[in-house]
Amino acid sequence: MTLTPGTGAPAPAPSPSSSDAVLFVLRLGRAVHTCGYAAHRVEEIMGQAASRLGLEGQFFTTPTSIFAAFGPDDRQRTYLLRVEPGEVHLERLNRLDAVLAGVRDGRLAPDEGLARIERIVHSEPRYGALLTTIAYGLASAASARILGADLRGIGVATTIGVVVALLGQNAARHPALGRVLVPLAAFAAAFLAAIAARMIGPFSIPLATLAGIIVLLPGFTLTVAMTEVSTHHLVSGTARLTGAIVTFIALGFGVAMGRQAAALLIGAAGTATALPLPPWSEGLAVLVAPLALAVLLRAQPRDAGWILGTGALAFIGGRLGARALGPELGIFVGALTAGVASNLYGRRLARSPIVTLAPSILLLVPGSVGFRGLVALLDREVVDGVEAAFRTVLMISALVAGLLIANVAAPPERPRRPPRGGPPRGD
């Protein structure tokens, strides 16, 4: 089948192989999808690659599939790729963006790009199990301080974070365990927090529990879902939004079961209001959290400083915005700050903006508010639960608005001049 270039474009020089070009676009789409890109970004990347290689293509993605059609409307060849939603992998996304840039600029032929994609997808993890476990603990500790926990609560949250990391590592080796990881981790967190309160004295059990499972909260998924809906990718956005809601429900169920199991075993655990800690400790938490998230999101070490700086700017912007506009709308300022800083980082260093944006979003997303609302509903505190749910929707909407406006204020990419000489040759 002969594939024609887009309407109005001059006929390009023949590519090494049309099948190579199509296969490159498909493999690239699958790779960036499984590494955490949203639907609109996956479709944009596949469209850029197809256009550069002289292919006329149409693309449609959901969280679990990619549809790609090549050729004019009356002679299309359509491909269906079944994909599994993957976790964000910042290093691979950065390297895949570099491959796309190489093909788009004519420095790589499709077959060379294919080989690089295969090496990237099958590369060994940069961070081992020990460092990942430590990062889980540090992320939980920093989150506990930011949420307002005291020293006992921070210590318990750190322990819970380590336990969650160990459960996650076992779930990666046993698929059956992976299917129940979220409720099982929530159960363990609530149970351990209640046991610790009986053993070491009262502290804020809800804060310690929430901080211990903070990495499992689907705040980033919720943000991506709302972004997809806002950019008119309704099928993908609705599906992702449903998945986030189900994750919240699974977490709430696990916490409720853990609390009840602890109550049956040791009786009601004592709880207390967290004692305030010095202000400098919050600053330390803001420095630790982005670095821990850089490990958990598998960023390259060279980007750690940029991730730290962007995360700190986003947090400060969110705090200043909350003082001026209130906590629900103040997150808009933090998201705008993170988006502009990340786009400038991407343009200045020719890297993917998501490298610094994803950790910053995790510092801002109000997943903790939604989780508290769900727990309130489980405790039959309907008014508090509904209010928290409404606050979550409002805060997520403000966050997405900030990110979209950031793309207008500081576009992530400079306009590119059309490359000379058509698609890259294989010789």
Stockholm file with secondary structure:
# STOCKHOLM 1.0

chainA/1-427         MTLTPGTGAPAPAPSPSSSDAVLFVLRLGRAVHTCGYAAHRVEEIMGQAASRLGLEGQFFTTPTSIFAAFGPDDRQRTYLLRVEPGEVHLERLNRLDAVLAGVRDGRLAPDEGLARIERIVHSEPRYGALLTTIAYGLASAASARILGADLRGIGVATTIGVVVALLGQNAARHPALGRVLVPLAAFAAAFLAAIAARMIGPFSIPLATLAGIIVLLPGFTLTVAMTEVSTHHLVSGTARLTGAIVTFIALGFGVAMGRQAAALLIGAAGTATALPLPPWSEGLAVLVAPLALAVLLRAQPRDAGWILGTGALAFIGGRLGARALGPELGIFVGALTAGVASNLYGRRLARSPIVTLAPSILLLVPGSVGFRGLVALLDREVVDGVEAAFRTVLMISALVAGLLIANVAAPPERPRRPPRGGPPRGD
#=GR chainA/1-427 SS CCCCCCTTSCCCCCCSCHHHHHHHHHHHHHHHHHTTCCHHHHHHHHHHHHHHTTCCEEEEEETTEEEEEESCGGGCEEEEEECCCCCCCHHHHHHHHHHHHHHHTTSSCHHHHHHHHHHHHTCCCSSCHHHHHHHHHHHHHHHHHHHTCCHHHHHHHHHHHHHHHHHHHHHHHCHHHHTTHHHHHHHHHHHHHHHHHHHHCCBCHHHHHHHHTGGGSTHHHHHHHHHHHHTTCHHHHHHHHHHHHHHHHHHHHHHHHHHHHHHHHHCSCCBCCCCCCCHHHHHHHHHHHHHHHHHHTTCCGGGHHHHHHHHHHHHHHHHHHHHHHCHHHHHHHHHHHHHHHHHHHHHHHTSCTHHHHHHHHHHHCTHHHHHHHHHHHHTTCHHHHHHHHHHHHHHHHHHHHHHHHHHHHSCSSCCCCCCSSSSCCCC
#=GC SS_cons         CCCCCCTTSCCCCCCSCHHHHHHHHHHHHHHHHHTTCCHHHHHHHHHHHHHHTTCCEEEEEETTEEEEEESCGGGCEEEEEECCCCCCCHHHHHHHHHHHHHHHTTSSCHHHHHHHHHHHHTCCCSSCHHHHHHHHHHHHHHHHHHHTCCHHHHHHHHHHHHHHHHHHHHHHHCHHHHTTHHHHHHHHHHHHHHHHHHHHCCBCHHHHHHHHTGGGSTHHHHHHHHHHHHTTCHHHHHHHHHHHHHHHHHHHHHHHHHHHHHHHHHCSCCBCCCCCCCHHHHHHHHHHHHHHHHHHTTCCGGGHHHHHHHHHHHHHHHHHHHHHHCHHHHHHHHHHHHHHHHHHHHHHHTSCTHHHHHHHHHHHCTHHHHHHHHHHHHTTCHHHHHHHHHHHHHHHHHHHHHHHHHHHHSCSSCCCCCCSSSSCCCC
//
